[in-house]
Each structure stands twice: as structure tokens, then as C-alpha cells.
Amino acid sequence: MEALLEILEELHPEIDFLTHEKLIDDKILDSFDIITLITEISEEYDVRIPVDEIAPQNFNSAQALYALIQRLLD
């Protein structure tokens, strides 16, 4: 989770990603951020995020995103 938080904080250092749960709904993350996240996560965790997993519920919080990563690693 630490590596994920570092990636997120590089994008938006002003956001507390441990507590914010509406990153997409509150328009904190935009489409460019999502593309950057997918690339960084792929490199950091050696996983490929399938197109059908690129959905708001998977990117709305750091916890949801980390849960997605864990599912893909299993």
C-alpha cells in the first residue's frame, strides 16, 4: 500500500489518500491521472489492469485501488 500511496501523492500531494473515498466522484482524479496510475501500478506491481476493471468504483479511493491490485496479484 505504501508504494500506491506514493504514486497517488505524486499526482496530488494536497490530498489525504488514506481518508478520501470519492476521488472520482469529487473529480480529484481525471482521465490523465487514471492513465498515469495504470502505468505506474503496472510498473510497480507487475500487474496488468484489464479494461473491464477500469471503473470508478475501483479508483474512488486508495483502498479500492489497492484491493484491485491485490485481486490482480492473486
Biopython code that builds the backbone (N, CA, C, O; Angstrom):
import numpy as np
from Bio.PDB.StructureBuilder import StructureBuilder

atoms = [
    (1, "MET", "N", (0.834, -1.200, 0.000)),
    (1, "MET", "CA", (0.000, 0.000, 0.000)),
    (1, "MET", "C", (0.874, 1.258, 0.000)),
    (1, "MET", "O", (0.482, 2.285, -0.553)),
    (2, "GLU", "N", (2.050, 1.181, 0.614)),
    (2, "GLU", "CA", (2.938, 2.354, 0.670)),
    (2, "GLU", "C", (3.316, 2.838, -0.716)),
    (2, "GLU", "O", (3.297, 4.039, -0.986)),
    (3, "ALA", "N", (3.658, 1.909, -1.594)),
    (3, "ALA", "CA", (4.049, 2.290, -2.956)),
    (3, "ALA", "C", (2.888, 2.955, -3.686)),
    (3, "ALA", "O", (3.083, 3.927, -4.417)),
    (4, "LEU", "N", (1.688, 2.433, -3.490)),
    (4, "LEU", "CA", (0.498, 3.021, -4.107)),
    (4, "LEU", "C", (0.271, 4.437, -3.596)),
    (4, "LEU", "O", (-0.014, 5.343, -4.379)),
    (5, "LEU", "N", (0.395, 4.633, -2.293)),
    (5, "LEU", "CA", (0.212, 5.969, -1.723)),
    (5, "LEU", "C", (1.243, 6.948, -2.268)),
    (5, "LEU", "O", (0.930, 8.113, -2.515)),
    (6, "GLU", "N", (2.455, 6.482, -2.454)),
    (6, "GLU", "CA", (3.493, 7.346, -3.033)),
    (6, "GLU", "C", (3.130, 7.759, -4.453)),
    (6, "GLU", "O", (3.307, 8.917, -4.830)),
    (7, "ILE", "N", (2.626, 6.819, -5.237)),
    (7, "ILE", "CA", (2.205, 7.124, -6.610)),
    (7, "ILE", "C", (1.090, 8.162, -6.590)),
    (7, "ILE", "O", (1.132, 9.139, -7.339)),
    (8, "LEU", "N", (0.096, 7.953, -5.737)),
    (8, "LEU", "CA", (-1.034, 8.882, -5.651)),
    (8, "LEU", "C", (-0.588, 10.262, -5.178)),
    (8, "LEU", "O", (-1.035, 11.281, -5.705)),
    (9, "GLU", "N", (0.282, 10.289, -4.196)),
    (9, "GLU", "CA", (0.741, 11.568, -3.651)),
    (9, "GLU", "C", (1.579, 12.350, -4.648)),
    (9, "GLU", "O", (1.613, 13.580, -4.593)),
    (10, "GLU", "N", (2.257, 11.655, -5.562)),
    (10, "GLU", "CA", (2.983, 12.351, -6.624)),
    (10, "GLU", "C", (2.011, 13.088, -7.544)),
    (10, "GLU", "O", (2.317, 14.169, -8.048)),
    (11, "LEU", "N", (0.845, 12.496, -7.754)),
    (11, "LEU", "CA", (-0.163, 13.123, -8.615)),
    (11, "LEU", "C", (-0.835, 14.318, -7.933)),
    (11, "LEU", "O", (-1.017, 15.375, -8.537)),
    (12, "HIS", "N", (-1.198, 14.124, -6.664)),
    (12, "HIS", "CA", (-1.935, 15.159, -5.925)),
    (12, "HIS", "C", (-1.457, 15.205, -4.468)),
    (12, "HIS", "O", (-2.088, 14.620, -3.587)),
    (13, "PRO", "N", (-0.355, 15.893, -4.221)),
    (13, "PRO", "CA", (0.189, 15.925, -2.853)),
    (13, "PRO", "C", (-0.732, 16.598, -1.832)),
    (13, "PRO", "O", (-0.550, 16.425, -0.627)),
    (14, "GLU", "N", (-1.701, 17.349, -2.301)),
    (14, "GLU", "CA", (-2.600, 18.066, -1.382)),
    (14, "GLU", "C", (-3.737, 17.192, -0.834)),
    (14, "GLU", "O", (-4.487, 17.645, 0.030)),
    (15, "ILE", "N", (-3.876, 15.969, -1.311)),
    (15, "ILE", "CA", (-4.981, 15.088, -0.915)),
    (15, "ILE", "C", (-4.503, 14.059, 0.112)),
    (15, "ILE", "O", (-3.410, 13.506, -0.006)),
    (16, "ASP", "N", (-5.346, 13.813, 1.124)),
    (16, "ASP", "CA", (-5.083, 12.743, 2.089)),
    (16, "ASP", "C", (-5.730, 11.467, 1.551)),
    (16, "ASP", "O", (-6.923, 11.237, 1.746)),
    (17, "PHE", "N", (-4.948, 10.657, 0.887)),
    (17, "PHE", "CA", (-5.473, 9.468, 0.225)),
    (17, "PHE", "C", (-5.877, 8.368, 1.194)),
    (17, "PHE", "O", (-6.587, 7.443, 0.801)),
    (18, "LEU", "N", (-5.450, 8.440, 2.436)),
    (18, "LEU", "CA", (-5.874, 7.432, 3.416)),
    (18, "LEU", "C", (-7.327, 7.618, 3.822)),
    (18, "LEU", "O", (-7.985, 6.657, 4.220)),
    (19, "THR", "N", (-7.834, 8.836, 3.727)),
    (19, "THR", "CA", (-9.205, 9.089, 4.188)),
    (19, "THR", "C", (-10.174, 9.457, 3.072)),
    (19, "THR", "O", (-11.383, 9.285, 3.235)),
    (20, "HIS", "N", (-9.686, 9.950, 1.963)),
    (20, "HIS", "CA", (-10.589, 10.389, 0.893)),
    (20, "HIS", "C", (-11.138, 9.190, 0.140)),
    (20, "HIS", "O", (-10.379, 8.335, -0.316)),
    (21, "GLU", "N", (-12.461, 9.126, 0.011)),
    (21, "GLU", "CA", (-13.102, 7.958, -0.589)),
    (21, "GLU", "C", (-13.916, 8.274, -1.833)),
    (21, "GLU", "O", (-14.684, 7.432, -2.298)),
    (22, "LYS", "N", (-13.760, 9.480, -2.380)),
    (22, "LYS", "CA", (-14.522, 9.856, -3.571)),
    (22, "LYS", "C", (-13.606, 10.556, -4.568)),
    (22, "LYS", "O", (-13.903, 11.660, -5.024)),
    (23, "LEU", "N", (-12.511, 9.920, -4.899)),
    (23, "LEU", "CA", (-11.517, 10.530, -5.781)),
    (23, "LEU", "C", (-12.071, 10.788, -7.177)),
    (23, "LEU", "O", (-11.752, 11.805, -7.793)),
    (24, "ILE", "N", (-12.888, 9.886, -7.672)),
    (24, "ILE", "CA", (-13.509, 10.065, -8.982)),
    (24, "ILE", "C", (-14.738, 10.956, -8.850)),
    (24, "ILE", "O", (-14.898, 11.912, -9.609)),
    (25, "ASP", "N", (-15.606, 10.645, -7.890)),
    (25, "ASP", "CA", (-16.845, 11.403, -7.704)),
    (25, "ASP", "C", (-16.582, 12.879, -7.447)),
    (25, "ASP", "O", (-17.338, 13.733, -7.909)),
    (26, "ASP", "N", (-15.519, 13.188, -6.715)),
    (26, "ASP", "CA", (-15.181, 14.581, -6.408)),
    (26, "ASP", "C", (-14.261, 15.206, -7.460)),
    (26, "ASP", "O", (-13.766, 16.320, -7.292)),
    (27, "LYS", "N", (-14.049, 14.470, -8.537)),
    (27, "LYS", "CA", (-13.232, 14.940, -9.669)),
    (27, "LYS", "C", (-11.795, 15.312, -9.288)),
    (27, "LYS", "O", (-11.207, 16.237, -9.849)),
    (28, "ILE", "N", (-11.250, 14.576, -8.329)),
    (28, "ILE", "CA", (-9.844, 14.764, -7.954)),
    (28, "ILE", "C", (-8.962, 14.069, -8.987)),
    (28, "ILE", "O", (-7.957, 14.619, -9.438)),
    (29, "LEU", "N", (-9.354, 12.857, -9.350)),
    (29, "LEU", "CA", (-8.630, 12.135, -10.392)),
    (29, "LEU", "C", (-9.348, 12.320, -11.717)),
    (29, "LEU", "O", (-10.553, 12.093, -11.822)),
    (30, "ASP", "N", (-8.596, 12.734, -12.726)),
    (30, "ASP", "CA", (-9.174, 12.864, -14.063)),
    (30, "ASP", "C", (-8.642, 11.745, -14.960)),
    (30, "ASP", "O", (-7.909, 10.869, -14.502)),
    (31, "SER", "N", (-9.011, 11.780, -16.216)),
    (31, "SER", "CA", (-8.626, 10.688, -17.125)),
    (31, "SER", "C", (-7.108, 10.580, -17.287)),
    (31, "SER", "O", (-6.575, 9.477, -17.414)),
    (32, "PHE", "N", (-6.419, 11.710, -17.283)),
    (32, "PHE", "CA", (-4.953, 11.660, -17.381)),
    (32, "PHE", "C", (-4.341, 11.026, -16.135)),
    (32, "PHE", "O", (-3.373, 10.271, -16.228)),
    (33, "ASP", "N", (-4.908, 11.335, -14.971)),
    (33, "ASP", "CA", (-4.445, 10.715, -13.726)),
    (33, "ASP", "C", (-4.653, 9.202, -13.767)),
    (33, "ASP", "O", (-3.793, 8.439, -13.326)),
    (34, "ILE", "N", (-5.789, 8.776, -14.293)),
    (34, "ILE", "CA", (-6.093, 7.343, -14.356)),
    (34, "ILE", "C", (-5.072, 6.634, -15.258)),
    (34, "ILE", "O", (-4.573, 5.564, -14.913)),
    (35, "ILE", "N", (-4.773, 7.228, -16.394)),
    (35, "ILE", "CA", (-3.783, 6.635, -17.299)),
    (35, "ILE", "C", (-2.425, 6.553, -16.613)),
    (35, "ILE", "O", (-1.739, 5.535, -16.700)),
    (36, "THR", "N", (-2.042, 7.623, -15.934)),
    (36, "THR", "CA", (-0.778, 7.627, -15.197)),
    (36, "THR", "C", (-0.776, 6.544, -14.126)),
    (36, "THR", "O", (0.203, 5.811, -13.982)),
    (37, "LEU", "N", (-1.867, 6.444, -13.379)),
    (37, "LEU", "CA", (-1.979, 5.416, -12.329)),
    (37, "LEU", "C", (-1.842, 4.016, -12.906)),
    (37, "LEU", "O", (-1.116, 3.187, -12.359)),
    (38, "ILE", "N", (-2.528, 3.750, -13.998)),
    (38, "ILE", "CA", (-2.474, 2.419, -14.606)),
    (38, "ILE", "C", (-1.039, 2.081, -14.997)),
    (38, "ILE", "O", (-0.570, 0.967, -14.764)),
    (39, "THR", "N", (-0.354, 3.040, -15.588)),
    (39, "THR", "CA", (1.035, 2.822, -15.996)),
    (39, "THR", "C", (1.939, 2.591, -14.792)),
    (39, "THR", "O", (2.727, 1.645, -14.771)),
    (40, "GLU", "N", (1.824, 3.463, -13.788)),
    (40, "GLU", "CA", (2.670, 3.359, -12.595)),
    (40, "GLU", "C", (2.399, 2.063, -11.820)),
    (40, "GLU", "O", (3.328, 1.412, -11.343)),
    (41, "ILE", "N", (1.132, 1.702, -11.700)),
    (41, "ILE", "CA", (0.769, 0.470, -10.982)),
    (41, "ILE", "C", (1.311, -0.744, -11.730)),
    (41, "ILE", "O", (1.830, -1.676, -11.117)),
    (42, "SER", "N", (1.190, -0.730, -13.049)),
    (42, "SER", "CA", (1.719, -1.841, -13.855)),
    (42, "SER", "C", (3.210, -2.021, -13.631)),
    (42, "SER", "O", (3.697, -3.144, -13.498)),
    (43, "GLU", "N", (3.933, -0.907, -13.591)),
    (43, "GLU", "CA", (5.378, -0.974, -13.384)),
    (43, "GLU", "C", (5.738, -1.383, -11.955)),
    (43, "GLU", "O", (6.617, -2.218, -11.745)),
    (44, "GLU", "N", (5.059, -0.796, -10.988)),
    (44, "GLU", "CA", (5.387, -1.040, -9.581)),
    (44, "GLU", "C", (5.000, -2.441, -9.121)),
    (44, "GLU", "O", (5.767, -3.101, -8.420)),
    (45, "TYR", "N", (3.812, -2.895, -9.514)),
    (45, "TYR", "CA", (3.284, -4.169, -9.007)),
    (45, "TYR", "C", (3.356, -5.309, -10.024)),
    (45, "TYR", "O", (3.010, -6.447, -9.708)),
    (46, "ASP", "N", (3.807, -5.003, -11.250)),
    (46, "ASP", "CA", (3.903, -6.005, -12.304)),
    (46, "ASP", "C", (2.558, -6.692, -12.544)),
    (46, "ASP", "O", (2.474, -7.918, -12.613)),
    (47, "VAL", "N", (1.514, -5.879, -12.669)),
    (47, "VAL", "CA", (0.176, -6.378, -12.989)),
    (47, "VAL", "C", (-0.358, -5.588, -14.174)),
    (47, "VAL", "O", (0.069, -4.462, -14.431)),
    (48, "ARG", "N", (-1.288, -6.187, -14.884)),
    (48, "ARG", "CA", (-1.964, -5.519, -15.985)),
    (48, "ARG", "C", (-3.411, -5.311, -15.565)),
    (48, "ARG", "O", (-4.092, -6.261, -15.179)),
    (49, "ILE", "N", (-3.877, -4.079, -15.639)),
    (49, "ILE", "CA", (-5.264, -3.783, -15.269)),
    (49, "ILE", "C", (-6.128, -3.932, -16.520)),
    (49, "ILE", "O", (-5.992, -3.156, -17.465)),
    (50, "PRO", "N", (-7.017, -4.931, -16.526)),
    (50, "PRO", "CA", (-7.879, -5.146, -17.691)),
    (50, "PRO", "C", (-8.854, -3.974, -17.877)),
    (50, "PRO", "O", (-9.207, -3.286, -16.918)),
    (51, "VAL", "N", (-9.271, -3.767, -19.101)),
    (51, "VAL", "CA", (-10.175, -2.660, -19.425)),
    (51, "VAL", "C", (-11.450, -2.718, -18.590)),
    (51, "VAL", "O", (-11.937, -1.680, -18.141)),
    (52, "ASP", "N", (-11.992, -3.904, -18.375)),
    (52, "ASP", "CA", (-13.247, -4.003, -17.626)),
    (52, "ASP", "C", (-13.082, -3.667, -16.139)),
    (52, "ASP", "O", (-14.080, -3.506, -15.436)),
    (53, "GLU", "N", (-11.849, -3.559, -15.650)),
    (53, "GLU", "CA", (-11.608, -3.170, -14.261)),
    (53, "GLU", "C", (-11.374, -1.662, -14.122)),
    (53, "GLU", "O", (-11.268, -1.149, -13.008)),
    (54, "ILE", "N", (-11.295, -0.959, -15.247)),
    (54, "ILE", "CA", (-11.110, 0.495, -15.203)),
    (54, "ILE", "C", (-12.491, 1.118, -15.045)),
    (54, "ILE", "O", (-13.114, 1.571, -16.005)),
    (55, "ALA", "N", (-12.944, 1.122, -13.789)),
    (55, "ALA", "CA", (-14.277, 1.602, -13.439)),
    (55, "ALA", "C", (-14.168, 2.498, -12.207)),
    (55, "ALA", "O", (-13.280, 2.310, -11.376)),
    (56, "PRO", "N", (-15.073, 3.470, -12.091)),
    (56, "PRO", "CA", (-14.983, 4.417, -10.965)),
    (56, "PRO", "C", (-14.871, 3.758, -9.595)),
    (56, "PRO", "O", (-14.118, 4.237, -8.748)),
    (57, "GLN", "N", (-15.595, 2.684, -9.361)),
    (57, "GLN", "CA", (-15.562, 2.057, -8.035)),
    (57, "GLN", "C", (-14.173, 1.522, -7.693)),
    (57, "GLN", "O", (-13.839, 1.390, -6.516)),
    (58, "ASN", "N", (-13.361, 1.214, -8.699)),
    (58, "ASN", "CA", (-12.009, 0.710, -8.435)),
    (58, "ASN", "C", (-10.985, 1.817, -8.238)),
    (58, "ASN", "O", (-9.866, 1.556, -7.796)),
    (59, "PHE", "N", (-11.359, 3.050, -8.562)),
    (59, "PHE", "CA", (-10.417, 4.167, -8.483)),
    (59, "PHE", "C", (-10.900, 5.274, -7.542)),
    (59, "PHE", "O", (-10.273, 6.331, -7.474)),
    (60, "ASN", "N", (-11.987, 5.055, -6.824)),
    (60, "ASN", "CA", (-12.569, 6.101, -5.977)),
    (60, "ASN", "C", (-11.809, 6.315, -4.678)),
    (60, "ASN", "O", (-11.963, 7.354, -4.036)),
    (61, "SER", "N", (-10.995, 5.350, -4.283)),
    (61, "SER", "CA", (-10.200, 5.505, -3.056)),
    (61, "SER", "C", (-8.929, 4.682, -3.182)),
    (61, "SER", "O", (-8.836, 3.772, -4.005)),
    (62, "ALA", "N", (-7.962, 5.017, -2.358)),
    (62, "ALA", "CA", (-6.714, 4.244, -2.343)),
    (62, "ALA", "C", (-7.001, 2.802, -1.922)),
    (62, "ALA", "O", (-6.392, 1.864, -2.436)),
    (63, "GLN", "N", (-7.925, 2.637, -0.993)),
    (63, "GLN", "CA", (-8.263, 1.287, -0.520)),
    (63, "GLN", "C", (-8.871, 0.450, -1.643)),
    (63, "GLN", "O", (-8.530, -0.722, -1.802)),
    (64, "ALA", "N", (-9.775, 1.054, -2.424)),
    (64, "ALA", "CA", (-10.392, 0.327, -3.538)),
    (64, "ALA", "C", (-9.348, -0.022, -4.591)),
    (64, "ALA", "O", (-9.366, -1.115, -5.157)),
    (65, "LEU", "N", (-8.459, 0.893, -4.845)),
    (65, "LEU", "CA", (-7.409, 0.664, -5.826)),
    (65, "LEU", "C", (-6.453, -0.430, -5.356)),
    (65, "LEU", "O", (-6.028, -1.273, -6.146)),
    (66, "TYR", "N", (-6.120, -0.412, -4.073)),
    (66, "TYR", "CA", (-5.237, -1.440, -3.534)),
    (66, "TYR", "C", (-5.926, -2.809, -3.547)),
    (66, "TYR", "O", (-5.278, -3.826, -3.793)),
    (67, "ALA", "N", (-7.230, -2.834, -3.285)),
    (67, "ALA", "CA", (-7.977, -4.092, -3.354)),
    (67, "ALA", "C", (-7.950, -4.641, -4.780)),
    (67, "ALA", "O", (-7.830, -5.850, -4.979)),
    (68, "LEU", "N", (-8.060, -3.761, -5.762)),
    (68, "LEU", "CA", (-7.973, -4.183, -7.170)),
    (68, "LEU", "C", (-6.596, -4.790, -7.441)),
    (68, "LEU", "O", (-6.490, -5.851, -8.058)),
    (69, "ILE", "N", (-5.568, -4.129, -6.988)),
    (69, "ILE", "CA", (-4.202, -4.638, -7.187)),
    (69, "ILE", "C", (-4.051, -6.010, -6.554)),
    (69, "ILE", "O", (-3.479, -6.914, -7.163)),
    (70, "GLN", "N", (-4.558, -6.175, -5.340)),
    (70, "GLN", "CA", (-4.464, -7.465, -4.658)),
    (70, "GLN", "C", (-5.194, -8.558, -5.409)),
    (70, "GLN", "O", (-4.704, -9.683, -5.506)),
    (71, "ARG", "N", (-6.384, -8.231, -5.950)),
    (71, "ARG", "CA", (-7.135, -9.228, -6.741)),
    (71, "ARG", "C", (-6.334, -9.633, -7.979)),
    (71, "ARG", "O", (-6.295, -10.806, -8.349)),
    (72, "LEU", "N", (-5.699, -8.648, -8.611)),
    (72, "LEU", "CA", (-4.944, -8.949, -9.828)),
    (72, "LEU", "C", (-3.674, -9.738, -9.535)),
    (72, "LEU", "O", (-3.208, -10.501, -10.381)),
    (73, "LEU", "N", (-3.120, -9.562, -8.357)),
    (73, "LEU", "CA", (-1.918, -10.302, -7.976)),
    (73, "LEU", "C", (-2.219, -11.754, -7.624)),
    (73, "LEU", "O", (-1.341, -12.611, -7.728)),
    (74, "ASP", "N", (-3.457, -12.040, -7.206)),
    (74, "ASP", "CA", (-3.817, -13.403, -6.797)),
    (74, "ASP", "C", (-4.023, -14.344, -7.948)),
    (74, "ASP", "O", (-4.328, -15.518, -7.738)),
]
sb = StructureBuilder()
sb.init_structure("model")
sb.init_model(0)
sb.init_chain("A")
sb.init_seg("    ")
for serial, (resi, resn, name, xyz) in enumerate(atoms, 1):
    if name == "N":
        sb.init_residue(resn, " ", resi, " ")
    sb.init_atom(name, np.array(xyz, "f"), 0.0, 1.0, " ", f" {name:<3s}", serial, name[0])
structure = sb.get_structure()
